[in-house]
Amino acid sequence: MRADDGTLYFLYATGSSDLTGLWRLRPGGVPQRVASLPADGLPKSLALDSRTGQLYVADSVLGTVWRVPTTGGALVAWAVGPEPAPAGLLGANGLKVHDGAVWVSNLDRGTVLRVPVTPRGAAGPVETHARGLVDIDDFTFTGGGDTLLAAVNADNEVALVRPDCSHRVVLTGADGLENPDLPRRAGHHRLHRQRCVAHQRGSQCAGRADRARPIGTVAVAVNRQSYPGRGARDGEHAAHRDPTHLRRGRTRPRGVSDGPGQDFRGPADRRGVPGPQPHPDRRPRRHVPDRVG
């Protein structure tokens, strides 16, 4: 995730204590580890509370929400207990900071949890905002309220969860979904995208019309990997290389593409080097006049 000042924060899990942790990459700088995380865990999601400067990390294996300041410091097990804990394989998964609370999805239990942040910064009583979403991966809020869209990757579904805790499926595999990972508002996502329009009633995708009122266009990330024994796996933390391989000014590893036909280049790579090139199919075609003669 990227802060307002351009600093990139990311999670790195290698199974070893020397590299596993929360890392920071400032513009034009080099990667620095802000805090180490347990090597036997799986840090899955990261969110920043910009008001307090605190970062929250969801650990799927240990079923814990960690907290650490952006400046570094002691790692705090901020939220623990049966609610974020796994019930077999993976627990706390997606994580967002929203409206004075930390929201967490639990993949095994199929729940969305709301954990209020008290005036002193401690975790308040855990509230269950949704149930019955087993294999939920990540989620996103549709606006300023508590309505959210949840990706249920094993079932190839996106569910609309309302503030009254009810939910219903608005997109399925019939709409072209395959192991959806993270629904987001269109324009905020640079991964493989499945553009759909979620509706209050039904759905519209791939040109199918519906008279229901749209709640917004979303982009859904699609996974191509698998959990051991599960339908889908988020590949964000599958790397096993030292994060210091990131070149100064780059925010992605060498060789990782931003899209078809595009090679990501950071600010330090722009000195006399071409930037991202459009896909061949999207390049403007040069008009060639008819031959006369």
N, C-alpha and C positions, 0 to 999 in steps of 0.2 A: 504494500500500500504506500501511497505517496502523500506526504504532508504538504501543507500550503506553501512552505518555503522550498519545495522541490526535493526534499530529502526522501529517499526511498528506504522503507523498512521492509525487511523480508525475513522469513523463517527458513532455517536450514537444518535438516535432520539427517545424520549420517550413521547413527547408532554408536557413535564414539563421543566422549565428553570433550575432546579437544576442539570440535567444530560445531556440534549441535547447539543451536541457540537462536537468539534474535539478533539480526545484523542490521547495520545502517550504511547507506551509501549516499553521501552528500554530493551535490552537483560538482563535477570536476575533481572529486576526491577518490579515495580508495575504500573498499569495504572494511568496516570495523564491527566487531561483535559487541553489542550493547549489553547483553546478558547471556549467560549460559543457561541451557535448559536440560532437564534430565535426559540422559542418553537412551534410557529404556522407554521413553515416551514417544508420542507422535504429535508434535505441534502442527495443527491443521489450519487454523484461521487466526487472523490478526486484525485488530481494530484499534483506532486511536480516539481517545476522548480529547478533542482539541481544547476544551475549556480548562482541563486540569493538567494536560501534558502527560497523561498516563496511557500506556499501551496495554491492551488485554490480549491474551493468547489462549486459544482453546486447544487442549491436549486430548486427543481422541482416545488414546490407550489408557492414560492415567485418569481420565474423567475429571479434569481439573481446569479451572480458568485461572491463569496466572496473570499477575499485574506487575509492571515494571515501568519506571519513569523513562521518558524519551532521552533523558540525560544519562541513563544508566543508574545502577544501584542494586539494592537487594531485591531478589526475586521473591514475590509474595504469592502464596497459594490463596487467591482472593475468594474463589467460590469452589467448594467441594461438597460432597454428600451424594446421596443416592440419585438425585435428579440429573446431574451431568455425568454420572458414572455409566460405563458400558454395561450392557446386559448380555454379554457373550463375546463381542468383538470390539466395537467402537462406540464410544459415548459422545461427549461434546464434540461438535463438528463445525458447523457454520457459526459465525459470531459477528454481531453488529453492536455499535453504540448508538442508541436512539432514544431521544426524549427522556434523558435523565436515568437511563437504565442500560444494562448490558443484556442483550438478547442472544440466546444460544440454542442451537438445534442439537438434539440427541438422536444419532442415527439408529442405534439399536432399539431405543424405546419409542421412536416415532413422535417425539414431542418438540415443541418450541417453548423455551423457558424465558421468562423475564426476571432479571435480577436487579432490583433498584439499587442505585448508588446513593448511600446515605450522605448527609452533609459532611461527615468526617471521612468520606471516601470508602467506607466499609461496604460489604455486600449485605443488602437487606434480605428479607424473606423471599425465597424463590417462588415465583408464580408460574403455573403451567398455562400457557396461552393457547396451545393446540395439542391434540392427541390424534392417534390413528394415522400417523404419517411415517410408518416404518420405512427405513432406508432413506429418510430425508437427508439430503446433502447440505446445500446452502440455501439462502433465502435473501430476499431484498424487499424493502418497503416501497410501496407504490407512491408515497408522498409523505406529507407531514404527520398523518395519522398512524394508526397501528395496523392498517391493512397491509398484508404482505403476500408475496409470491414465493412459494417454496418448491424447490426442485427435488422430486422423488426419483432418483436415478434408476433404481432397480426396476421400477414399473414404467419407466419412460413417461413420466407425468410431471406437470406443473400444476400445483394446487393454489387456489386463492383462499387465504385465511383471513377472516374478518375479525374486527375488534371483539365481537361477542363469542370468539373462540370457535365458531363454526368454520367449516372449510368444504370446498368441493373442487373437483378436478376441472381445469379449464383448457388444458392442452395435453395431448396424449401422443403415443407413437403414430397414430393415424395422421397427426399433423406434421409428421416428419421428425419428431424427437427421438434421440437415441442416447441413452445414459446422460440426461441433462445434469449439469453441474451447478451452475450459478445463473439464475435469471437476473438481468439488469436492464435498466432503461437503455434504449438504443442510443448509440453514440458514445457510450462509456466503456466499450468493450472492443478489444482488438484481436480476440481469439476467433476461432471458427464460430460463426454466428448462425443461429436459426432465428430469423426475424418473424415474429408472430405478433398478433394483436389480441391481448387477453380481454375478455368481456365480462361484464357482470352476469350475463347469461350466455352460456355457450362460448365458442371461440371462432376466430377467423384466422385462417392461415393458408398460404399457398393459393390465394385468390378466392377462397370460399367466402361468400358474403353472409352476414348475419345482421339482423335488425337490432340486436342488443347494443347498449351504449358502451363504447370502448373505454377502458380505464388507462390505456397507454400502450405504446409500442415497447416491447421488451426484446432483448437479445439473450439467447440461452447458450451458454458454453456447453460443448459436447465432449465427453470423455471417450477415448478409444482404448483405455487400459482397464484392468479388472482387479478388484480386491481378491485376495485368496478366499474363495468361498462366497464371494459376493458379485453383484452384477457390474459395479462400476468403481472406478478408483480415481481420485484426484491426483494428477501427476505433478502437482506443484512442488512436492517435496521428495521426488524420487531421484534427484540428482545425487551423485556420490563424489563430486569433485569439490575441491577447496574453493569457496566462494571468492577468494582473492584472484581467481582467474579472470574476474571482470576487469576489463581495461578501464583506465581512468576516463570518466565521462560516459561509460557504457552502463546501461541499466539491464542488459540481458547478456547471457553468456555468448561467446563467439560461436557462430554457426547457428544460433537460434533465430528463426525468421519471424518477422511480424505478420507475415501473410504470404500468399502465393506470389512468388517472384520478387519478394521484398527482403532485403538484408538490412537489419536494424543498424544504424550508425549513431553513436552519441555525439555530443558537441565537439569532443576532441578529435573526432574522425572527419570533421567537415572541412578541414584545411586542405583544399585542393582535391578532395575525394567526393565523388558523386554521392548524393543521399539516396533514400529509398526510391526505387523505380516502380512505376505502376506495372500491374500485371499486363502481359502482352495483349490479352483480350480487351483491356480497358484503355490502351493507348489510342490517342486520336489518330485517325487515319488521314494520311496525306492525299489530297485530291490530285489525281493524275489526269490531265486533259486528254481527250480522245485524240488519237493520232490522225493527222490530216495529210493526205498526200496519196 
